[in-house]
Amino acid sequence: MKYSVSITYKDLFDDYSSVDINKLLADIPTKNAVQLIGYFLAQIHIEKLDEKLQVELIQFWSQRLPNDLKSKINSFTAQMVADKKTEFTFISNISGLLFIEIILENHNDLEQLDNLTPLQELNFFKAYLIATQTWIDKQGKILFNIKKPFEDGMDFVKTYVPSHIALDEFHTVKDFRTQFLKAKYFFQFCESNHEFKAYLKIFLDEYGLDSWSSYLKNLLSLYIRKFERLKTPSVISIEPEHQEQINFLEQLSIDINEFSKSVDFLKLREKPIYRLNETDFVFLNLNFFVDKIYQGIQFDFAGILVKHSATFKGKRIRDRVQFLSIFGDEFSETGLFYNVMEHCFEKAKYTLCNGNTIKGIIGNGEPDFYIRDKAKVYLFEFKNVFLSGKTKDTYDFEKIKAGIYEKLVENKNGEAKGIKQLTKVINKVRESEFNKFDDYDYDKSIIYPIIVFADFAFNTAGVNYMLNKEFKEHLENEKVRLRNNVKNLILIDLDDFIKYQDLYRDKKIKLNNILNGFLEFVKGYRNFPNKFTPFEIYIDNRTRKITSKLSQNTIDEIAETLGLQE
């Protein structure tokens, strides 16, 4: 396992306690600052971390810095690259986003320059390193006080989860393919549902568009480009005659008068673009722009519907939380999760049944999805819930654990969620309730309990481990029959069913083989850190050499859905 090591202000300068980042940025035009950091963030929008690229980026940035400083930089970089236990990092999404917030809070109207002076470049470099230092110090308060070696698995969890759950999302590159497929499901659902059809019209009117295909076409045409090493542009220029695209980008652009720092970068998620002039726009963060394809839609819809006093079943939607609950109940499970699972496994010789069908037969206490392959029974609970940025940003294990448990164990009202729901379902299986729709001797079955989730935060290493311990204890406390035939809990990101859907569908990977392989891997017999590996990383490694048709299939589907075929 390699550890990411970022270069910080304290590594190069000794005045951190007295330096004023606001003064460093005071004479640098905001337009230059935003364009520069936007460029560097665009270069790391690649699939995997690349240490060589990080070295190239710091060398590129430091060309006009003082020679003695360049010498320090080269020495630090060489030391980190030589250390086989570390992965050198200079540009990161976290540092970049924190820096952008600082730049925007110090916004000025100075005229954009063709080039910064060497002093301005030095000050800009210092300011960026200060942004890095702020989150490194916060994380370090946890990491530098850990017990070594770990006495048991929970020692690792208590250290790793609070120091990473707010940050790991920013180390990934969002996949526009999975976002597009989810968006397609959603918009098609809107067209078939009376109330959501009205919501869709309000949403499109806000953007000045006549169809959801125009919304997706605008986003995808702006995003899909050739990502070249050190040449990925962060600025997009629109010809004046393309007013619809200009208006669309304006809707996604930051309003400086309303901007302020926000937990989990919410303001930048909502508006991930900065307008330089009438026709030029800067992508502040390409991940956040990709999120607008689907992940951000539910939040955008919420804000727009609240703004326009929209109603649901005759009652006004008063806040985002209320709409997200409506979104989950009306679409995310039945309109998205069911469709994804059926697409993945409809060709397999499995018994498949969705939660609505099961509920109609046995009443309450149904799983959200059921698969049986001979004696192997897979029980799925789907959770379209999100851990709040405020909770993640506490860096406090007990508060973060409480937040996770409220979403995936039991809520504040004492209602069973996630693992407690699965326990009740397993009891129903053991009590032969499922024989009403699938006649089988369940005493001979091996049960796989699975939570499928929508929030990337639950991919954090250690979350599955912690919840499985709780799950096994709950099985004991509830005295579930034949619990030795219940496998350990598995958490799976919905995106990992979508991303590998063609491999499941074409039987290049089989559900039983991939789940058993994961459960064996996380026993950690050979390597202690394996115990905490999320399924997302395991399946990525396991399928890396298997040819997938997802990219071509998605491109074809984009062309068909958006009317781009010849």
C-alpha positions, 0 to 999 in steps of 0.5 A, a space after each residue: 500500500 502506498 501513501 499519498 504525500 502532498 507538498 505543503 507550505 511548511 515543506 518549503 517556507 518557515 513563515 506559515 504562522 504569519 503569512 497572509 494568503 489574502 495579501 498574496 492574492 491581492 494584486 493577482 487578477 481573479 480571472 488569471 487566478 481562476 484560469 490558472 488553477 482551473 488549468 492545473 485541475 483539468 490536467 489531473 482529470 485522468 482515470 488513475 493517479 499518475 506520480 510522473 504527471 504530478 512531477 511534471 506539473 510542479 516542474 511546469 509551475 515552478 519554471 519562473 520561481 527563484 532558483 533557491 526555491 526550485 532547488 528545495 522543490 526538486 529535492 523534496 520531489 526527488 525524495 518522495 519519488 525515491 520512497 517506494 512507500 509514498 505517492 507524490 502529489 502536488 495538484 489535487 482536487 481538494 487543494 484546488 477546490 479549497 484554493 478556488 474558494 479562497 480566490 473567489 472570496 478575495 474576488 477582484 475586478 482587476 483587468 486580466 493580464 497576458 502573463 503574471 509577473 515572477 513575483 505574482 507567480 511566486 505569491 500564487 504558488 505560495 497561496 496554493 500551498 497554503 490551501 494544501 496545508 489547511 486540509 493536510 493539517 486537519 487530516 494530520 491531527 488524526 493520522 499523527 496520533 494513531 496507535 501503531 501497530 493497530 491492535 484490531 480492525 476497529 483501530 484502523 477504522 477509527 483512524 482511517 474513516 474520519 480522516 478520509 470519508 470527506 476527502 476520498 471522493 475528490 481522489 476519483 474521476 467521475 464517470 460520465 458514462 454511468 451518469 448519463 445512463 442514470 440521467 436517461 432512466 430519470 428523464 424517461 421516468 419523468 415523462 411517464 409520471 404525471 407530477 414529475 412531468 410537471 417538475 421537468 417542465 419547471 426545471 427546463 424552463 429555468 434553463 431556457 431549454 425545450 427538452 431534457 435531451 437538449 440539457 444532456 446534449 449541452 452538457 455532454 458536448 461541452 464535456 466530451 473532448 480529447 483529454 491530452 497530457 498537459 494539454 487538457 483545456 479548462 477554458 471553453 470559448 463559445 461563438 457568439 451566435 451559439 446563444 443557447 449554449 452561452 445561456 446554458 453555461 451562464 446558468 451553471 456559472 458562479 454568481 460572485 455576489 452570492 458566493 461564500 465558502 460552504 461545507 463539502 463545496 456545495 456552492 461549487 457543486 451547484 455552479 462549477 463554472 466561472 465566466 471570464 467574459 461574454 464568450 469564455 468560461 472556465 471549468 472550475 472542476 470537471 468532476 462537479 461538471 460531470 455530476 450535473 449530468 445526473 448526481 446534481 439533478 436531484 439537488 438542482 430539481 429540489 432547489 428549483 421546485 422549492 423556488 417555484 413553490 411546486 407541490 407534491 400530491 397537493 402539498 407544497 414542497 418546502 425544502 430540499 430534504 423533502 424533495 430528496 425523500 420524494 425523489 427516493 420514494 418515487 424514482 430511485 428505487 423503482 425507476 432506477 435500481 430495479 431497472 439496473 438490476 434487471 438489465 444486469 441479470 435478466 439473461 442469467 438463469 436466476 430467479 429475479 423479483 423486485 421489492 414491489 412484487 414481493 411486497 404485493 405477495 408477502 406484505 411488509 418486510 420485503 427486500 428491495 431486490 431478490 435473486 436466487 441462483 439454486 441454493 444461493 439467495 441474494 438479498 438487496 437493500 437499496 439506499 439512496 441516502 447521503 451522509 451530510 457534508 457537515 457530518 463528514 467534515 467533523 473528522 470525528 469518528 463517533 459523529 461520523 459513525 452515528 451519521 452512518 448508522 442513522 442511514 444504514 442501521 436505525 434512524 432517530 425514530 428507531 426505524 430499522 434501516 439497512 442492516 436491521 432491515 436485512 435481518 428482518 428479511 432474513 427472518 422472513 426467509 427462514 420462516 418460509 414467507 418467501 415460499 409464497 413466490 419462490 418455492 424452495 427449501 430455504 433451510 438449505 440456502 446460503 444467504 448473501 446480504 447486500 446493501 446497494 448505496 448511492 453515496 460515494 462516501 460509503 466506499 470509504 475503506 473501513 465502512 463495510 468492515 464496521 457495518 459487518 461487525 454490527 450486522 453479525 452482532 445483530 444476527 446474534 442478538 436477534 437469534 436468527 436461525 441458521 445464521 452460519 449460512 448467512 454470509 458477511 455483509 457486502 456494500 456495493 455502490 450502484 455505479 458498480 452495477 452500472 459500470 460493469 453491467 455488460 460484464 454481468 449481462 454477458 456472463 463475463 463475471 458471475 455474481 457468485 464468483 465476484 462476491 465470494 472472491 471479495 469475501 475471501 479477499 477481505 479476510 485479510 489473511 495475507 495482508 491486514 489492509 485487505 480487510 478494509 478494501 471496499 468492493 469498488 476497488 476489488 471489482 476494479 482490480 478483478 475486471 481490469 483485464 476483461 474487455 468491456 463494451 460499456 464505452 461503445 454501448 454508452 456512446 451508441 446510446 448517447 447518439 440514439 437518445 440525443 438524436 445524434 445518429 447519422 
